[in-house]
Amino acid sequence: MEKYAKSSAIAAGLPVQNFKFIQAVGEALPLADASADAVVGTLVLCSVGDVNLTLKEVKRVLKPGGLYLFVEHVAAKEGSSLRFIQSILNPLQQTVADGCHLTRETGKHISEAGFSNLKLSLTFLSNALLINPHIYGIAYK
């Protein structure tokens, strides 16, 4: 994704040298405590090994008042036909999509992570088919 981020930065007129790209796993972010103004996560928590540890890491690296901005797909409503289909396809999805869980209740994990303030919204994307709904929002340390 670094290649795409760099080309997008250039297209937006942003100097690439202002960006630092670090490859790591969410459960062990290679940053010092309280060193980041913001953490941005897009479609990450569906595939990490430990969602709660990853969110703990996000909070650890954020400065006081720092922002966690996120967009994630989450499991459909319990008892819905979409959730039934997600449950059936979940093992295959994990195999073909780098560990992505269709039935992970990521919004619940974020809500329970202990951020000082959370603004979370739910939406459905018409072109995402089985990977719906999505949540997006901002959590403050």
C-alpha positions, 0 to 999 in steps of 0.5 A, spaced: 500 500 500 506 504 500 506 505 493 499 507 492 500 512 498 506 515 495 503 516 488 496 519 492 500 524 496 504 526 490 497 527 486 495 531 492 501 536 491 504 533 498 511 532 499 513 525 500 519 526 504 514 528 509 511 521 510 514 515 514 512 508 512 513 503 517 511 495 516 509 492 522 503 488 525 498 491 529 499 487 535 506 490 536 507 497 533 514 499 533 513 506 536 514 509 542 508 510 547 504 517 546 508 518 540 503 519 534 498 525 533 493 520 529 493 513 527 489 511 521 486 504 520 482 502 514 480 495 513 485 492 518 481 490 524 478 484 520 484 480 519 489 482 525 490 476 530 488 479 536 483 485 536 483 487 543 491 487 543 491 491 537 487 497 539 491 497 546 497 498 541 493 504 538 492 507 545 499 506 547 502 510 541 497 515 541 499 522 544 493 524 549 488 527 545 490 523 539 485 521 534 484 514 532 480 514 525 477 508 522 473 505 517 472 497 518 467 492 515 463 488 521 459 482 521 451 483 519 446 483 524 445 477 528 439 473 525 439 476 518 440 472 512 447 476 510 450 474 517 448 467 516 451 467 509 457 471 512 458 465 517 458 460 512 463 463 508 467 466 513 472 460 513 473 461 506 474 468 506 480 467 512 483 463 507 483 467 501 483 474 504 489 474 509 485 472 515 479 477 514 473 475 518 467 476 515 463 475 522 468 479 527 464 485 531 469 490 530 465 496 532 463 492 539 471 491 540 472 499 539 467 501 543 469 497 549 477 499 548 476 505 553 477 511 548 475 517 552 470 519 546 468 515 541 464 517 534 462 511 531 457 510 525 454 505 521 453 504 513 452 499 507 456 500 501 452 498 495 458 495 491 461 491 497 456 485 497 457 480 503 462 485 506 457 489 509 456 493 513 461 498 515 463 502 521 467 509 520 469 514 526 473 517 530 476 515 537 480 520 542 485 518 547 
